[in-house]
Amino acid sequence: MAQQNDSQTINGVRQQALVEHFSKKVGRRVFILTESFPFMFIGKIIKVVDDSIELYVQTTSVPALEGKTWFVHIDAIEVFYIETGVGAKIPDLKD
């Protein structure tokens, strides 16, 4: 079997597609579930840097981590939803 370069593997294609998708959604709110702590983020996409998303975190599972900028690696994202102005809005999960 011929060895493929990273841009041709399914993981490379997936990663590039997610980078492009998030890059087009800069400025929008996003809900992200990750594979590791703190597991959940709700915030605004600031920009995409290489294969990470710079995110202003409004809500997470640990209140002390809110109101800060975080970098979330695209490979760590298990599930996400980005508000588009059409469809459901991400709820505010504050008391």
VOKE-743258 format. One record per residue: x, y, z of N, C-alpha, C in turn; residue number from 1. Coordinates in steps of 0.2 Angstrom, whole numbers, plus 5000, padded with zeros to 4 digits. Example, Ala and Ser with C-alpha at 12.3 -4.5 7.8 and 13.67 -1.06 7.14 Angstrom:
+------+------+------+------+------+------+------+------+------+-----+
|   nX |   nY |   nZ |  caX |  caY |  caZ |   cX |   cY |   cZ |  nr |
+------+------+------+------+------+------+------+------+------+-----+
| 5066 | 4972 | 5039 | 5062 | 4978 | 5039 | 5066 | 4984 | 5039 |   1 |
| 5064 | 4989 | 5035 | 5068 | 4995 | 5036 | 5064 | 5000 | 5039 |   2 |
+------+------+------+------+------+------+------+------+------+-----+
This chain:
+------+------+------+------+------+------+------+------+------+-----+
|   nX |   nY |   nZ |  caX |  caY |  caZ |   cX |   cY |   cZ |  nr |
+------+------+------+------+------+------+------+------+------+-----+
| 5004 | 4994 | 5000 | 5000 | 5000 | 5000 | 5004 | 5006 | 5000 |   1 |
| 5003 | 5011 | 4996 | 5007 | 5017 | 4995 | 5006 | 5021 | 5001 |   2 |
| 5011 | 5025 | 5004 | 5010 | 5029 | 5009 | 5008 | 5036 | 5007 |   3 |
| 5003 | 5039 | 5010 | 5000 | 5045 | 5008 | 5003 | 5051 | 5012 |   4 |
| 5004 | 5057 | 5009 | 5006 | 5062 | 5014 | 5001 | 5064 | 5018 |   5 |
| 5002 | 5068 | 5023 | 4997 | 5070 | 5028 | 4991 | 5074 | 5025 |   6 |
| 4992 | 5078 | 5020 | 4986 | 5081 | 5017 | 4982 | 5077 | 5014 |   7 |
| 4984 | 5071 | 5012 | 4979 | 5066 | 5008 | 4976 | 5061 | 5013 |   8 |
| 4978 | 5060 | 5019 | 4975 | 5056 | 5024 | 4968 | 5058 | 5026 |   9 |
| 4964 | 5054 | 5028 | 4957 | 5056 | 5030 | 4957 | 5061 | 5036 |  10 |
| 4962 | 5060 | 5040 | 4963 | 5064 | 5046 | 4965 | 5071 | 5044 |  11 |
| 4970 | 5071 | 5039 | 4972 | 5078 | 5036 | 4966 | 5081 | 5033 |  12 |
| 4962 | 5078 | 5029 | 4957 | 5081 | 5025 | 4952 | 5083 | 5030 |  13 |
| 4950 | 5079 | 5036 | 4945 | 5082 | 5041 | 4948 | 5088 | 5044 |  14 |
| 4954 | 5088 | 5046 | 4957 | 5094 | 5050 | 4957 | 5100 | 5045 |  15 |
| 4959 | 5099 | 5039 | 4959 | 5105 | 5035 | 4951 | 5108 | 5034 |  16 |
| 4947 | 5103 | 5033 | 4940 | 5105 | 5032 | 4937 | 5109 | 5038 |  17 |
| 4939 | 5107 | 5044 | 4937 | 5110 | 5051 | 4940 | 5117 | 5051 |  18 |
| 4947 | 5117 | 5049 | 4950 | 5124 | 5050 | 4947 | 5129 | 5045 |  19 |
| 4945 | 5127 | 5039 | 4942 | 5131 | 5034 | 4935 | 5133 | 5037 |  20 |
| 4931 | 5128 | 5040 | 4924 | 5129 | 5042 | 4924 | 5134 | 5048 |  21 |
| 4929 | 5133 | 5053 | 4929 | 5138 | 5058 | 4932 | 5145 | 5056 |  22 |
| 4936 | 5145 | 5051 | 4939 | 5151 | 5049 | 4933 | 5156 | 5046 |  23 |
| 4929 | 5152 | 5042 | 4923 | 5156 | 5039 | 4918 | 5158 | 5045 |  24 |
| 4918 | 5156 | 5051 | 4914 | 5158 | 5056 | 4917 | 5162 | 5061 |  25 |
| 4922 | 5165 | 5060 | 4925 | 5170 | 5065 | 4920 | 5175 | 5067 |  26 |
| 4920 | 5177 | 5073 | 4915 | 5182 | 5076 | 4908 | 5179 | 5078 |  27 |
| 4907 | 5172 | 5077 | 4901 | 5169 | 5079 | 4902 | 5165 | 5085 |  28 |
| 4896 | 5164 | 5089 | 4896 | 5160 | 5095 | 4896 | 5153 | 5093 |  29 |
| 4899 | 5149 | 5097 | 4900 | 5142 | 5096 | 4899 | 5138 | 5103 |  30 |
| 4897 | 5132 | 5102 | 4896 | 5127 | 5108 | 4901 | 5122 | 5106 |  31 |
| 4906 | 5120 | 5110 | 4911 | 5115 | 5109 | 4911 | 5110 | 5115 |  32 |
| 4911 | 5103 | 5113 | 4912 | 5098 | 5118 | 4919 | 5095 | 5116 |  33 |
| 4923 | 5094 | 5121 | 4930 | 5092 | 5120 | 4931 | 5085 | 5123 |  34 |
| 4936 | 5082 | 5122 | 4938 | 5075 | 5125 | 4941 | 5076 | 5132 |  35 |
| 4943 | 5081 | 5133 | 4946 | 5082 | 5140 | 4944 | 5089 | 5144 |  36 |
| 4946 | 5089 | 5150 | 4944 | 5095 | 5154 | 4946 | 5101 | 5151 |  37 |
| 4942 | 5106 | 5151 | 4935 | 5107 | 5155 | 4929 | 5104 | 5151 |  38 |
| 4930 | 5101 | 5145 | 4925 | 5097 | 5142 | 4920 | 5101 | 5138 |  39 |
| 4918 | 5107 | 5140 | 4913 | 5111 | 5137 | 4914 | 5118 | 5137 |  40 |
| 4914 | 5122 | 5131 | 4915 | 5129 | 5130 | 4909 | 5132 | 5126 |  41 |
| 4907 | 5138 | 5128 | 4902 | 5142 | 5124 | 4906 | 5148 | 5124 |  42 |
| 4907 | 5151 | 5118 | 4910 | 5157 | 5117 | 4910 | 5160 | 5110 |  43 |
| 4914 | 5165 | 5109 | 4914 | 5168 | 5102 | 4921 | 5166 | 5099 |  44 |
| 4921 | 5164 | 5093 | 4927 | 5163 | 5089 | 4930 | 5169 | 5088 |  45 |
| 4937 | 5170 | 5090 | 4941 | 5176 | 5089 | 4944 | 5175 | 5082 |  46 |
| 4948 | 5169 | 5081 | 4952 | 5168 | 5075 | 4954 | 5161 | 5075 |  47 |
| 4956 | 5158 | 5070 | 4959 | 5152 | 5069 | 4967 | 5153 | 5068 |  48 |
| 4971 | 5149 | 5072 | 4978 | 5150 | 5072 | 4980 | 5143 | 5071 |  49 |
| 4983 | 5142 | 5065 | 4985 | 5135 | 5062 | 4979 | 5130 | 5063 |  50 |
| 4980 | 5125 | 5068 | 4975 | 5120 | 5069 | 4971 | 5121 | 5076 |  51 |
| 4971 | 5127 | 5078 | 4968 | 5129 | 5084 | 4963 | 5134 | 5084 |  52 |
| 4958 | 5134 | 5088 | 4953 | 5140 | 5088 | 4954 | 5144 | 5094 |  53 |
| 4955 | 5151 | 5093 | 4956 | 5156 | 5098 | 4948 | 5157 | 5100 |  54 |
| 4947 | 5156 | 5106 | 4940 | 5157 | 5108 | 4939 | 5161 | 5114 |  55 |
| 4935 | 5166 | 5114 | 4933 | 5170 | 5120 | 4928 | 5166 | 5124 |  56 |
| 4929 | 5163 | 5130 | 4925 | 5159 | 5133 | 4920 | 5163 | 5137 |  57 |
| 4914 | 5162 | 5136 | 4908 | 5165 | 5140 | 4906 | 5160 | 5145 |  58 |
| 4905 | 5154 | 5144 | 4903 | 5149 | 5148 | 4907 | 5143 | 5148 |  59 |
| 4909 | 5140 | 5153 | 4912 | 5133 | 5153 | 4910 | 5129 | 5160 |  60 |
| 4912 | 5123 | 5160 | 4910 | 5119 | 5166 | 4913 | 5122 | 5173 |  61 |
| 4918 | 5126 | 5172 | 4922 | 5129 | 5178 | 4921 | 5137 | 5177 |  62 |
| 4917 | 5140 | 5182 | 4916 | 5147 | 5181 | 4923 | 5151 | 5182 |  63 |
| 4928 | 5149 | 5185 | 4934 | 5153 | 5186 | 4938 | 5153 | 5179 |  64 |
| 4936 | 5149 | 5174 | 4939 | 5149 | 5168 | 4936 | 5153 | 5163 |  65 |
| 4930 | 5156 | 5165 | 4926 | 5160 | 5160 | 4929 | 5167 | 5160 |  66 |
| 4927 | 5171 | 5154 | 4929 | 5178 | 5153 | 4936 | 5178 | 5151 |  67 |
| 4939 | 5173 | 5148 | 4946 | 5172 | 5146 | 4946 | 5170 | 5139 |  68 |
| 4952 | 5171 | 5136 | 4953 | 5168 | 5129 | 4957 | 5161 | 5130 |  69 |
| 4954 | 5156 | 5126 | 4957 | 5150 | 5126 | 4959 | 5148 | 5119 |  70 |
| 4963 | 5143 | 5119 | 4965 | 5140 | 5112 | 4962 | 5133 | 5113 |  71 |
| 4958 | 5131 | 5108 | 4956 | 5124 | 5108 | 4958 | 5121 | 5101 |  72 |
| 4962 | 5115 | 5102 | 4965 | 5112 | 5096 | 4959 | 5108 | 5093 |  73 |
| 4959 | 5109 | 5086 | 4953 | 5106 | 5082 | 4953 | 5098 | 5083 |  74 |
| 4958 | 5095 | 5084 | 4958 | 5088 | 5085 | 4955 | 5086 | 5092 |  75 |
| 4954 | 5090 | 5097 | 4951 | 5089 | 5103 | 4944 | 5090 | 5103 |  76 |
| 4941 | 5093 | 5098 | 4934 | 5094 | 5097 | 4930 | 5088 | 5095 |  77 |
| 4926 | 5086 | 5100 | 4921 | 5080 | 5098 | 4915 | 5082 | 5095 |  78 |
| 4912 | 5087 | 5097 | 4905 | 5090 | 5095 | 4906 | 5097 | 5095 |  79 |
| 4903 | 5101 | 5090 | 4902 | 5108 | 5090 | 4896 | 5110 | 5086 |  80 |
| 4893 | 5116 | 5088 | 4888 | 5119 | 5085 | 4889 | 5127 | 5084 |  81 |
| 4889 | 5130 | 5079 | 4890 | 5137 | 5078 | 4884 | 5140 | 5076 |  82 |
| 4882 | 5146 | 5079 | 4876 | 5150 | 5077 | 4878 | 5153 | 5071 |  83 |
| 4872 | 5153 | 5067 | 4873 | 5156 | 5060 | 4868 | 5161 | 5059 |  84 |
| 4864 | 5163 | 5063 | 4858 | 5168 | 5062 | 4852 | 5164 | 5060 |  85 |
| 4853 | 5158 | 5058 | 4847 | 5154 | 5055 | 4847 | 5148 | 5060 |  86 |
| 4841 | 5146 | 5062 | 4841 | 5140 | 5067 | 4842 | 5142 | 5074 |  87 |
| 4843 | 5137 | 5078 | 4843 | 5138 | 5085 | 4849 | 5142 | 5087 |  88 |
| 4848 | 5146 | 5093 | 4853 | 5150 | 5096 | 4856 | 5145 | 5102 |  89 |
| 4862 | 5146 | 5103 | 4865 | 5143 | 5109 | 4862 | 5147 | 5115 |  90 |
| 4860 | 5143 | 5120 | 4857 | 5147 | 5126 | 4862 | 5149 | 5131 |  91 |
| 4861 | 5155 | 5134 | 4865 | 5157 | 5140 | 4864 | 5153 | 5146 |  92 |
| 4869 | 5150 | 5148 | 4869 | 5145 | 5154 | 4871 | 5148 | 5160 |  93 |
| 4869 | 5154 | 5161 | 4871 | 5158 | 5167 | 4865 | 5158 | 5172 |  94 |
| 4866 | 5158 | 5179 | 4861 | 5158 | 5184 | 4857 | 5165 | 5183 |  95 |
+------+------+------+------+------+------+------+------+------+-----+
